[in-house]
Amino acid sequence: MNDTTEPYPQGKALALLAYALDVDSDDTISREELDRLVDDVCEDETERARLVSVLANPNNSQLPAVLAELVSSRLDRLKDTLEILMDNDDVFGVWSQRVAGGGLLASIGFTVTSIVTGGWAALAIGAGIVASGATSVGRSKLKKQTRAARRAVEQTERVIDQIKGK
């Protein structure tokens, strides 16, 4: 059933093909809209299948090259995101865990050597445990985002390979 309010009633893959065929026109969509359309096609299994099936018999020999270029811009954006996430984990994730672990060990050491006693000792150890737990949870979330970004990069690379006919 085609919904007339749908901006791409024939599907996003066919819309992407239409824009790729008309890439030189002044009456095309904005770069942001085009990037969003490429993202939508790459992320949707059905749209990827439509794109590949239409490209099996292209009427325009330049179409696969134009589409590969459009999808490559998505790949570049995803790789930048992946690198940022990996850098954040290497810098902030690792070091925040080390600092929190060091704080926990220091609080235990102060308590064992009776430098800190009573309620202050419990507070110091509790704070170290909370800080260590919070940094571990934060790093776990960062790792999950990194895995998702890595899968998106690999998926986009597969789409490019399919477009190029490899």
OpenMM code with the backbone's topology and positions (N, CA, C; nanometers):
from openmm import Vec3, app, unit

residues = "MET ASN ASP THR THR GLU PRO TYR PRO GLN GLY LYS ALA LEU ALA LEU LEU ALA TYR ALA LEU ASP VAL ASP SER ASP ASP THR ILE SER ARG GLU GLU LEU ASP ARG LEU VAL ASP ASP VAL CYS GLU ASP GLU THR GLU ARG ALA ARG LEU VAL SER VAL LEU ALA ASN PRO ASN ASN SER GLN LEU PRO ALA VAL LEU ALA GLU LEU VAL SER SER ARG LEU ASP ARG LEU LYS ASP THR LEU GLU ILE LEU MET ASP ASN ASP ASP VAL PHE GLY VAL TRP SER GLN ARG VAL ALA GLY GLY GLY LEU LEU ALA SER ILE GLY PHE THR VAL THR SER ILE VAL THR GLY GLY TRP ALA ALA LEU ALA ILE GLY ALA GLY ILE VAL ALA SER GLY ALA THR SER VAL GLY ARG SER LYS LEU LYS LYS GLN THR ARG ALA ALA ARG ARG ALA VAL GLU GLN THR GLU ARG VAL ILE ASP GLN ILE LYS GLY LYS".split()
positions = [
    Vec3(0.0839, -0.1174, 0.0000),
    Vec3(0.0000, 0.0000, 0.0000),
    Vec3(0.0884, 0.1238, 0.0000),
    Vec3(0.0715, 0.2114, -0.0967),
    Vec3(0.1499, 0.3337, -0.1051),
    Vec3(0.0790, 0.4456, -0.0325),
    Vec3(0.1492, 0.5079, 0.0572),
    Vec3(0.0963, 0.6211, 0.1316),
    Vec3(0.1375, 0.7476, 0.0574),
    Vec3(0.0423, 0.8309, 0.0239),
    Vec3(0.0728, 0.9511, -0.0541),
    Vec3(0.1492, 1.0539, 0.0273),
    Vec3(0.1495, 1.0409, 0.1608),
    Vec3(0.2269, 1.1344, 0.2426),
    Vec3(0.3726, 1.0924, 0.2518),
    Vec3(0.4028, 0.9711, 0.2108),
    Vec3(0.5399, 0.9210, 0.2107),
    Vec3(0.6214, 1.0014, 0.1094),
    Vec3(0.7367, 1.0571, 0.1510),
    Vec3(0.8155, 1.1372, 0.0561),
    Vec3(0.8732, 1.0550, -0.0592),
    Vec3(0.8884, 0.9244, -0.0405),
    Vec3(0.9429, 0.8385, -0.1445),
    Vec3(0.8485, 0.7193, -0.1626),
    Vec3(0.7373, 0.7397, -0.2319),
    Vec3(0.6371, 0.6323, -0.2429),
    Vec3(0.6888, 0.5074, -0.3139),
    Vec3(0.7886, 0.5189, -0.3993),
    Vec3(0.8442, 0.4024, -0.4691),
    Vec3(0.9586, 0.3380, -0.3925),
    Vec3(0.9916, 0.3931, -0.2773),
    Vec3(1.1007, 0.3394, -0.1969),
    Vec3(1.2216, 0.4315, -0.2000),
    Vec3(1.3005, 0.4239, -0.0952),
    Vec3(1.4168, 0.5120, -0.0816),
    Vec3(1.5286, 0.4734, -0.1777),
    Vec3(1.5410, 0.3451, -0.2081),
    Vec3(1.6459, 0.3022, -0.3016),
    Vec3(1.6221, 0.3615, -0.4400),
    Vec3(1.4966, 0.3577, -0.4845),
    Vec3(1.4662, 0.4157, -0.6160),
    Vec3(1.4812, 0.5675, -0.6143),
    Vec3(1.4481, 0.6294, -0.5018),
    Vec3(1.4682, 0.7742, -0.4902),
    Vec3(1.6163, 0.8074, -0.4982),
    Vec3(1.6983, 0.7275, -0.4316),
    Vec3(1.8436, 0.7489, -0.4372),
    Vec3(1.8949, 0.7327, -0.5793),
    Vec3(1.8449, 0.6334, -0.6497),
    Vec3(1.8836, 0.6154, -0.7895),
    Vec3(1.8424, 0.7354, -0.8740),
    Vec3(1.7226, 0.7856, -0.8500),
    Vec3(1.6752, 0.9019, -0.9258),
    Vec3(1.7642, 1.0230, -0.9000),
    Vec3(1.8023, 1.0444, -0.7746),
    Vec3(1.8900, 1.1575, -0.7444),
    Vec3(2.0291, 1.1358, -0.8012),
    Vec3(2.0758, 1.0125, -0.8011),
    Vec3(2.2073, 0.9835, -0.8588),
    Vec3(2.2081, 1.0084, -1.0096),
    Vec3(2.0982, 0.9740, -1.0757),
    Vec3(2.0888, 0.9990, -1.2195),
    Vec3(2.0813, 1.1481, -1.2504),
    Vec3(2.0286, 1.2249, -1.1559),
    Vec3(2.0058, 1.3676, -1.1763),
    Vec3(2.1014, 1.4511, -1.0915),
    Vec3(2.2193, 1.3970, -1.0636),
    Vec3(2.3119, 1.4611, -0.9712),
    Vec3(2.3605, 1.5982, -1.0205),
    Vec3(2.3632, 1.6205, -1.1494),
    Vec3(2.4107, 1.7481, -1.2033),
    Vec3(2.3038, 1.8565, -1.2062),
    Vec3(2.1807, 1.8202, -1.1786),
    Vec3(2.0703, 1.9151, -1.1842),
    Vec3(2.0782, 2.0146, -1.0686),
    Vec3(2.0335, 2.1369, -1.0943),
    Vec3(2.0278, 2.2381, -0.9896),
    Vec3(1.9057, 2.2181, -0.9002),
    Vec3(1.8107, 2.1385, -0.9457),
    Vec3(1.6849, 2.1198, -0.8748),
    Vec3(1.6876, 1.9901, -0.7934),
    Vec3(1.7989, 1.9622, -0.7289),
    Vec3(1.8120, 1.8390, -0.6516),
    Vec3(1.7974, 1.8695, -0.5030),
    Vec3(1.8006, 1.7672, -0.4186),
    Vec3(1.7835, 1.7870, -0.2748),
    Vec3(1.9146, 1.8348, -0.2119),
    Vec3(1.9053, 1.8832, -0.0878),
    Vec3(2.0238, 1.9338, -0.0186),
    Vec3(2.1171, 1.8184, 0.0166),
    Vec3(2.2391, 1.8508, 0.0466),
    Vec3(2.3393, 1.7487, 0.0815),
    Vec3(2.2969, 1.6722, 0.2073),
    Vec3(2.2396, 1.7418, 0.3051),
    Vec3(2.1961, 1.6769, 0.4284),
    Vec3(2.0847, 1.5759, 0.4003),
    Vec3(1.9889, 1.6147, 0.3153),
    Vec3(1.8801, 1.5232, 0.2795),
    Vec3(1.9342, 1.4036, 0.2021),
    Vec3(2.0287, 1.4286, 0.1140),
    Vec3(2.0889, 1.3205, 0.0370),
    Vec3(2.1654, 1.2253, 0.1290),
    Vec3(2.2402, 1.2795, 0.2249),
    Vec3(2.3116, 1.1964, 0.3217),
    Vec3(2.2132, 1.1120, 0.4033),
    Vec3(2.1029, 1.1723, 0.4445),
    Vec3(2.0006, 1.1000, 0.5207),
    Vec3(1.9399, 0.9873, 0.4362),
    Vec3(1.9167, 1.0145, 0.3081),
    Vec3(1.8611, 0.9139, 0.2178),
    Vec3(1.9592, 0.7982, 0.2000),
    Vec3(2.0872, 0.8289, 0.1830),
    Vec3(2.1901, 0.7255, 0.1717),
    Vec3(2.1943, 0.6427, 0.3007),
    Vec3(2.1898, 0.7106, 0.4164),
    Vec3(2.1892, 0.6395, 0.5445),
    Vec3(2.0701, 0.5454, 0.5534),
    Vec3(1.9524, 0.5951, 0.5171),
    Vec3(1.8307, 0.5136, 0.5249),
    Vec3(1.8400, 0.3902, 0.4355),
    Vec3(1.8928, 0.4071, 0.3157),
    Vec3(1.9052, 0.2934, 0.2231),
    Vec3(2.0064, 0.1923, 0.2771),
    Vec3(2.1189, 0.2404, 0.3265),
    Vec3(2.2229, 0.1495, 0.3767),
    Vec3(2.1793, 0.0756, 0.5029),
    Vec3(2.0948, 0.1364, 0.5837),
    Vec3(2.0539, 0.0756, 0.7104),
    Vec3(1.9355, -0.0185, 0.6956),
    Vec3(1.8610, -0.0098, 0.5865),
    Vec3(1.7404, -0.0907, 0.5683),
    Vec3(1.7685, -0.2072, 0.4741),
    Vec3(1.7483, -0.3273, 0.5217),
    Vec3(1.7789, -0.4482, 0.4439),
    Vec3(1.6985, -0.4536, 0.3140),
    Vec3(1.5720, -0.4172, 0.3204),
    Vec3(1.4860, -0.4194, 0.2010),
    Vec3(1.5330, -0.3186, 0.0979),
    Vec3(1.5671, -0.1992, 0.1418),
    Vec3(1.6128, -0.0945, 0.0497),
    Vec3(1.7466, -0.1323, -0.0131),
    Vec3(1.8351, -0.1955, 0.0646),
    Vec3(1.9627, -0.2406, 0.0069),
    Vec3(1.9368, -0.3441, -0.1017),
    Vec3(1.8441, -0.4348, -0.0765),
    Vec3(1.8119, -0.5376, -0.1760),
    Vec3(1.7526, -0.4740, -0.3017),
    Vec3(1.6655, -0.3743, -0.2847),
    Vec3(1.6091, -0.3030, -0.4011),
    Vec3(1.7200, -0.2367, -0.4822),
    Vec3(1.8112, -0.1728, -0.4133),
    Vec3(1.9201, -0.1023, -0.4800),
    Vec3(2.0037, -0.1994, -0.5628),
    Vec3(2.0394, -0.3117, -0.5034),
    Vec3(2.1212, -0.4101, -0.5735),
    Vec3(2.0456, -0.4686, -0.6922),
    Vec3(1.9161, -0.4956, -0.6748),
    Vec3(1.8397, -0.5550, -0.7852),
    Vec3(1.8239, -0.4574, -0.9013),
    Vec3(1.8047, -0.3310, -0.8717),
    Vec3(1.7923, -0.2318, -0.9791),
    Vec3(1.9256, -0.2126, -1.0502),
    Vec3(2.0347, -0.2210, -0.9749),
    Vec3(2.1672, -0.2031, -1.0346),
    Vec3(2.2102, -0.3232, -1.1187),
    Vec3(2.1379, -0.4338, -1.1069),
    Vec3(2.1730, -0.5522, -1.1862),
    Vec3(2.1605, -0.5241, -1.3359),
    Vec3(2.0692, -0.4347, -1.3724),
    Vec3(2.0493, -0.3974, -1.5132),
    Vec3(2.0464, -0.2455, -1.5276),
    Vec3(2.1579, -0.1787, -1.5024),
    Vec3(2.1542, -0.0328, -1.5109),
    Vec3(2.1422, 0.0157, -1.6553),
    Vec3(2.0618, 0.1179, -1.6738),
    Vec3(2.0492, 0.1808, -1.8052),
    Vec3(2.1612, 0.2805, -1.8285),
    Vec3(2.2222, 0.3244, -1.7208),
    Vec3(2.3265, 0.4251, -1.7280),
    Vec3(2.4549, 0.3613, -1.6741),
    Vec3(2.5575, 0.3554, -1.7552),
    Vec3(2.6817, 0.2908, -1.7129),
    Vec3(2.7535, 0.3684, -1.6020),
    Vec3(2.7223, 0.4968, -1.5865),
    Vec3(2.7846, 0.5782, -1.4822),
    Vec3(2.7142, 0.5661, -1.3476),
    Vec3(2.5940, 0.5097, -1.3484),
    Vec3(2.5141, 0.5030, -1.2266),
    Vec3(2.5846, 0.4312, -1.1115),
    Vec3(2.6435, 0.3141, -1.1304),
    Vec3(2.7124, 0.2505, -1.0172),
    Vec3(2.8248, 0.3371, -0.9597),
    Vec3(2.8976, 0.4065, -1.0435),
    Vec3(3.0063, 0.4919, -0.9945),
    Vec3(2.9522, 0.6087, -0.9130),
    Vec3(2.8434, 0.6689, -0.9602),
    Vec3(2.7832, 0.7815, -0.8873),
    Vec3(2.7287, 0.7338, -0.7535),
    Vec3(2.6592, 0.6198, -0.7540),
    Vec3(2.6052, 0.5656, -0.6288),
    Vec3(2.7170, 0.5270, -0.5326),
    Vec3(2.8222, 0.4679, -0.5846),
    Vec3(2.9353, 0.4303, -0.4991),
    Vec3(2.9954, 0.5548, -0.4337),
    Vec3(3.0019, 0.6638, -0.5058),
    Vec3(3.0542, 0.7885, -0.4495),
    Vec3(2.9627, 0.8422, -0.3404),
    Vec3(2.8317, 0.8377, -0.3639),
    Vec3(2.7364, 0.8849, -0.2628),
    Vec3(2.7447, 0.8004, -0.1358),
    Vec3(2.7536, 0.6702, -0.1515),
    Vec3(2.7619, 0.5816, -0.0353),
    Vec3(2.8998, 0.5941, 0.0309),
    Vec3(3.0019, 0.6242, -0.0471),
    Vec3(3.1355, 0.6435, 0.0102),
    Vec3(3.1395, 0.7620, 0.1055),
    Vec3(3.0597, 0.8641, 0.0792),
    Vec3(3.0560, 0.9774, 0.1724),
    Vec3(3.0003, 0.9328, 0.3072),
    Vec3(2.9031, 0.8398, 0.3048),
    Vec3(2.8523, 0.7828, 0.4309),
    Vec3(2.9635, 0.7059, 0.4999),
    Vec3(3.0389, 0.6278, 0.4233),
    Vec3(3.1472, 0.5487, 0.4804),
    Vec3(3.2502, 0.6399, 0.5480),
    Vec3(3.2819, 0.7514, 0.4847),
    Vec3(3.3769, 0.8453, 0.5441),
    Vec3(3.3252, 0.8993, 0.6775),
    Vec3(3.1960, 0.9362, 0.6813),
    Vec3(3.1372, 0.9874, 0.8053),
    Vec3(3.1392, 0.8807, 0.9145),
    Vec3(3.1063, 0.7573, 0.8776),
    Vec3(3.1046, 0.6496, 0.9755),
    Vec3(3.2439, 0.6177, 1.0279),
    Vec3(3.3431, 0.6217, 0.9394),
    Vec3(3.4809, 0.5962, 0.9832),
    Vec3(3.5290, 0.7049, 1.0790),
    Vec3(3.4914, 0.8307, 1.0510),
    Vec3(3.5266, 0.9391, 1.1437),
    Vec3(3.4640, 0.9148, 1.2808),
    Vec3(3.3376, 0.8760, 1.2827),
    Vec3(3.2688, 0.8480, 1.4086),
    Vec3(3.3355, 0.7326, 1.4817),
    Vec3(3.3699, 0.6267, 1.4087),
    Vec3(3.4355, 0.5114, 1.4694),
    Vec3(3.5698, 0.5506, 1.5295),
    Vec3(3.6481, 0.6297, 1.4575),
    Vec3(3.7783, 0.6720, 1.5088),
    Vec3(3.7640, 0.7571, 1.6344),
    Vec3(3.6648, 0.8448, 1.6368),
    Vec3(3.6416, 0.9285, 1.7554),
    Vec3(3.6053, 0.8412, 1.8744),
    Vec3(3.5158, 0.7444, 1.8536),
    Vec3(3.4763, 0.6548, 1.9625),
    Vec3(3.5944, 0.5730, 2.0132),
    Vec3(3.6757, 0.5238, 1.9216),
    Vec3(3.7924, 0.4449, 1.9622),
    Vec3(3.8928, 0.5318, 2.0384),
    Vec3(3.9136, 0.6549, 1.9915),
    Vec3(4.0039, 0.7467, 2.0615),
    Vec3(3.9507, 0.7796, 2.2005),
    Vec3(3.8189, 0.8047, 2.2100),
    Vec3(3.7591, 0.8342, 2.3403),
    Vec3(3.7776, 0.7180, 2.4371),
    Vec3(3.7627, 0.5963, 2.3866),
    Vec3(3.7807, 0.4805, 2.4739),
    Vec3(3.9265, 0.4686, 2.5161),
    Vec3(4.0185, 0.4882, 2.4217),
    Vec3(4.1607, 0.4778, 2.4537),
    Vec3(4.2044, 0.5831, 2.5554),
    Vec3(4.1520, 0.7035, 2.5412),
    Vec3(4.1961, 0.8119, 2.6285),
    Vec3(4.1113, 0.8183, 2.7548),
    Vec3(3.9834, 0.8468, 2.7376),
    Vec3(3.8983, 0.8710, 2.8538),
    Vec3(3.8598, 0.7414, 2.9259),
    Vec3(3.8254, 0.6390, 2.8498),
    Vec3(3.7806, 0.5145, 2.9113),
    Vec3(3.8880, 0.4480, 2.9942),
    Vec3(4.0021, 0.4272, 2.9343),
    Vec3(4.1119, 0.3586, 3.0031),
    Vec3(4.1610, 0.4408, 3.1221),
    Vec3(4.1827, 0.5694, 3.0990),
    Vec3(4.2382, 0.6515, 3.2067),
    Vec3(4.1388, 0.6765, 3.3187),
    Vec3(4.0118, 0.6884, 3.2869),
    Vec3(3.9144, 0.7086, 3.3948),
    Vec3(3.9050, 0.5822, 3.4807),
    Vec3(3.9140, 0.4642, 3.4189),
    Vec3(3.9144, 0.3409, 3.4978),
    Vec3(4.0396, 0.3323, 3.5843),
    Vec3(4.1512, 0.3729, 3.5296),
    Vec3(4.2757, 0.3684, 3.6080),
    Vec3(4.2693, 0.4640, 3.7264),
    Vec3(4.2181, 0.5833, 3.7047),
    Vec3(4.2091, 0.6814, 3.8132),
    Vec3(4.1108, 0.6332, 3.9201),
    Vec3(3.9943, 0.5818, 3.8747),
    Vec3(3.8954, 0.5330, 3.9714),
    Vec3(3.9501, 0.4133, 4.0494),
    Vec3(4.0172, 0.3224, 3.9807),
    Vec3(4.0780, 0.2075, 4.0496),
    Vec3(4.1857, 0.2514, 4.1473),
    Vec3(4.2651, 0.3482, 4.1060),
    Vec3(4.3684, 0.4017, 4.1951),
    Vec3(4.3088, 0.4683, 4.3170),
    Vec3(4.1982, 0.5399, 4.2965),
    Vec3(4.1294, 0.6034, 4.4092),
    Vec3(4.0745, 0.5003, 4.5061),
    Vec3(4.0201, 0.3921, 4.4523),
    Vec3(3.9681, 0.2847, 4.5381),
    Vec3(4.0820, 0.2203, 4.6173),
    Vec3(4.1918, 0.1917, 4.5497),
    Vec3(4.3059, 0.1316, 4.6198),
    Vec3(4.3617, 0.2267, 4.7261),
    Vec3(4.3669, 0.3561, 4.6937),
    Vec3(4.4170, 0.4535, 4.7904),
    Vec3(4.3243, 0.4605, 4.9120),
    Vec3(4.1936, 0.4597, 4.8901),
    Vec3(4.1010, 0.4665, 5.0037),
    Vec3(4.1116, 0.3421, 5.0911),
    Vec3(4.1291, 0.2257, 5.0275),
    Vec3(4.1479, 0.1023, 5.1055),
    Vec3(4.2799, 0.1106, 5.1829),
    Vec3(4.3823, 0.1619, 5.1165),
    Vec3(4.5125, 0.1770, 5.1838),
    Vec3(4.5061, 0.2725, 5.3012),
    Vec3(4.4361, 0.3847, 5.2844),
    Vec3(4.4227, 0.4813, 5.3942),
    Vec3(4.3444, 0.4197, 5.5099),
    Vec3(4.2467, 0.3373, 5.4771),
    Vec3(4.1667, 0.2741, 5.5818),
    Vec3(4.2473, 0.1674, 5.6549),
    Vec3(4.3191, 0.0861, 5.5823),
    Vec3(4.3983, -0.0209, 5.6429),
    Vec3(4.5076, 0.0364, 5.7330),
    Vec3(4.5675, 0.1456, 5.6907),
    Vec3(4.6755, 0.2051, 5.7710),
    Vec3(4.6231, 0.3023, 5.8759),
    Vec3(4.4918, 0.3093, 5.8916),
    Vec3(4.4242, 0.3928, 5.9918),
    Vec3(4.4473, 0.5416, 5.9723),
    Vec3(4.4772, 0.5835, 5.8511),
    Vec3(4.4865, 0.7265, 5.8229),
    Vec3(4.3454, 0.7839, 5.8192),
    Vec3(4.2524, 0.7047, 5.7642),
    Vec3(4.1110, 0.7413, 5.7611),
    Vec3(4.0384, 0.6337, 5.8404),
    Vec3(3.9527, 0.6751, 5.9347),
    Vec3(3.8828, 0.5775, 6.0182),
    Vec3(3.7350, 0.6097, 6.0265),
    Vec3(3.6603, 0.5136, 6.0771),
    Vec3(3.5188, 0.5327, 6.1052),
    Vec3(3.4360, 0.5567, 5.9796),
    Vec3(3.3460, 0.6521, 5.9923),
    Vec3(3.2551, 0.6850, 5.8824),
    Vec3(3.3279, 0.7388, 5.7606),
    Vec3(3.4373, 0.8094, 5.7837),
    Vec3(3.5143, 0.8622, 5.6714),
    Vec3(3.5760, 0.7483, 5.5896),
    Vec3(3.6153, 0.6414, 5.6570),
    Vec3(3.6733, 0.5264, 5.5878),
    Vec3(3.5669, 0.4609, 5.4995),
    Vec3(3.4484, 0.4417, 5.5569),
    Vec3(3.3392, 0.3820, 5.4794),
    Vec3(3.3037, 0.4710, 5.3610),
    Vec3(3.3001, 0.6017, 5.3831),
    Vec3(3.2699, 0.6957, 5.2752),
    Vec3(3.3775, 0.6917, 5.1670),
    Vec3(3.5032, 0.6856, 5.2066),
    Vec3(3.6133, 0.6821, 5.1090),
    Vec3(3.6074, 0.5561, 5.0244),
    Vec3(3.5870, 0.4418, 5.0902),
    Vec3(3.5800, 0.3163, 5.0158),
    Vec3(3.4548, 0.3140, 4.9281),
    Vec3(3.3429, 0.3586, 4.9823),
    Vec3(3.2176, 0.3629, 4.9048),
    Vec3(3.2300, 0.4521, 4.7834),
    Vec3(3.2922, 0.5672, 4.8011),
    Vec3(3.3106, 0.6591, 4.6885),
    Vec3(3.3994, 0.5961, 4.5817),
    Vec3(3.5027, 0.5247, 4.6238),
    Vec3(3.5903, 0.4570, 4.5278),
    Vec3(3.5171, 0.3489, 4.4512),
    Vec3(3.4314, 0.2752, 4.5213),
    Vec3(3.3541, 0.1700, 4.4555),
    Vec3(3.2562, 0.2302, 4.3553),
    Vec3(3.1871, 0.3367, 4.3952),
    Vec3(3.0913, 0.4028, 4.3054),
    Vec3(3.1635, 0.4598, 4.1829),
    Vec3(3.2782, 0.5238, 4.2057),
    Vec3(3.3531, 0.5809, 4.0932),
    Vec3(3.4011, 0.4713, 3.9980),
    Vec3(3.4492, 0.3613, 4.0523),
    Vec3(3.4954, 0.2504, 3.9674),
    Vec3(3.3795, 0.1910, 3.8887),
    Vec3(3.2667, 0.1716, 3.9553),
    Vec3(3.1491, 0.1167, 3.8872),
    Vec3(3.0977, 0.2090, 3.7784),
    Vec3(3.0931, 0.3380, 3.8091),
    Vec3(3.0427, 0.4348, 3.7103),
    Vec3(3.1324, 0.4410, 3.5876),
    Vec3(3.2628, 0.4377, 3.6071),
    Vec3(3.3520, 0.4421, 3.4912),
    Vec3(3.3434, 0.3129, 3.4109),
    Vec3(3.3230, 0.2005, 3.4781),
    Vec3(3.3073, 0.0739, 3.4057),
    Vec3(3.1802, 0.0737, 3.3224),
    Vec3(3.0711, 0.1248, 3.3781),
    Vec3(2.9454, 0.1336, 3.3038),
    Vec3(2.9617, 0.2291, 3.1854),
    Vec3(3.0259, 0.3429, 3.2077),
    Vec3(3.0489, 0.4388, 3.0992),
    Vec3(3.1337, 0.3798, 2.9883),
    Vec3(3.2360, 0.3071, 3.0266),
    Vec3(3.3226, 0.2461, 2.9251),
    Vec3(3.2484, 0.1361, 2.8502),
    Vec3(3.1637, 0.0629, 2.9187),
    Vec3(3.0826, -0.0409, 2.8540),
    Vec3(2.9911, 0.0204, 2.7490),
    Vec3(2.9291, 0.1333, 2.7815),
    Vec3(2.8424, 0.2026, 2.6846),
    Vec3(2.9234, 0.2504, 2.5649),
    Vec3(3.0413, 0.3022, 2.5899),
    Vec3(3.1288, 0.3483, 2.4824),
    Vec3(3.1702, 0.2322, 2.3929),
    Vec3(3.1989, 0.1175, 2.4519),
    Vec3(3.2348, -0.0015, 2.3734),
    Vec3(3.1167, -0.0459, 2.2870),
    Vec3(2.9957, -0.0386, 2.3407),
    Vec3(2.8765, -0.0777, 2.2649),
    Vec3(2.8568, 0.0163, 2.1456),
    Vec3(2.8779, 0.1463, 2.1660),
    Vec3(2.8679, 0.2429, 2.0556),
    Vec3(2.9756, 0.2162, 1.9510),
    Vec3(3.0952, 0.1803, 1.9965),
    Vec3(3.2050, 0.1505, 1.9041),
    Vec3(3.1724, 0.0277, 1.8198),
    Vec3(3.1167, -0.0762, 1.8819),
    Vec3(3.0781, -0.1958, 1.8062),
    Vec3(2.9708, -0.1639, 1.7031),
    Vec3(2.8732, -0.0810, 1.7415),
    Vec3(2.7669, -0.0431, 1.6475),
    Vec3(2.8250, 0.0362, 1.5308),
    Vec3(2.9181, 0.1260, 1.5590),
    Vec3(2.9809, 0.2047, 1.4528),
    Vec3(3.0637, 0.1146, 1.3613),
    Vec3(3.1333, 0.0164, 1.4181),
    Vec3(3.2131, -0.0761, 1.3378),
    Vec3(3.1227, -0.1594, 1.2461),
    Vec3(3.0084, -0.2045, 1.2984),
    Vec3(2.9140, -0.2807, 1.2148),
    Vec3(2.8580, -0.1937, 1.1029),
    Vec3(2.8301, -0.0668, 1.1313),
    Vec3(2.7789, 0.0234, 1.0273),
    Vec3(2.8832, 0.0455, 0.9184),
    Vec3(3.0102, 0.0572, 0.9561),
    Vec3(3.1179, 0.0721, 0.8578),
    Vec3(3.1253, -0.0519, 0.7696),
    Vec3(3.1227, -0.1699, 0.8316),
    Vec3(3.1311, -0.2946, 0.7545),
    Vec3(3.0113, -0.3107, 0.6621),
    Vec3(2.8933, -0.2753, 0.7114),
    Vec3(2.7719, -0.2855, 0.6300),
    Vec3(2.7804, -0.1928, 0.5094),
    Vec3(2.8271, -0.0726, 0.5295),
    Vec3(2.8395, 0.0235, 0.4207),
    Vec3(2.9449, -0.0221, 0.3204),
    Vec3(3.0530, -0.0812, 0.3681),
    Vec3(3.1535, -0.1356, 0.2764),
    Vec3(3.0943, -0.2457, 0.1900),
    Vec3(3.0075, -0.3300, 0.2496),
    Vec3(2.9414, -0.4354, 0.1713),
    Vec3(2.8491, -0.3757, 0.0658),
    Vec3(2.7779, -0.2673, 0.1016),
    Vec3(2.6899, -0.2016, 0.0046),
    Vec3(2.7714, -0.1476, -0.1121),
    Vec3(2.8854, -0.0871, -0.0836),
    Vec3(2.9712, -0.0339, -0.1887),
    Vec3(3.0205, -0.1478, -0.2776),
    Vec3(3.0610, -0.2586, -0.2165),
    Vec3(3.1053, -0.3738, -0.2962),
    Vec3(2.9927, -0.4255, -0.3853),
    Vec3(2.8711, -0.4297, -0.3328),
    Vec3(2.7576, -0.4752, -0.4132),
    Vec3(2.7279, -0.3794, -0.5263),
    Vec3(2.7399, -0.2507, -0.5005),
    Vec3(2.7168, -0.1510, -0.6059),
    Vec3(2.8188, -0.1672, -0.7162),
    Vec3(2.9436, -0.1885, -0.6775),
    Vec3(3.0506, -0.2020, -0.7762),
    Vec3(3.0488, -0.3381, -0.8433),
    Vec3(2.9665, -0.4307, -0.7923),
    Vec3(2.9553, -0.5615, -0.8544),
    Vec3(3.0623, -0.6588, -0.8164),
    Vec3(3.1210, -0.6431, -0.6997),
    Vec3(3.2275, -0.7344, -0.6563),
    Vec3(3.1681, -0.8579, -0.5943),
] * unit.nanometer
topology = app.Topology()
chain = topology.addChain("A")
for resn in residues:
    res = topology.addResidue(resn, chain)
    for name in ("N", "CA", "C"):
        topology.addAtom(name, app.Element.getBySymbol(name[0]), res)
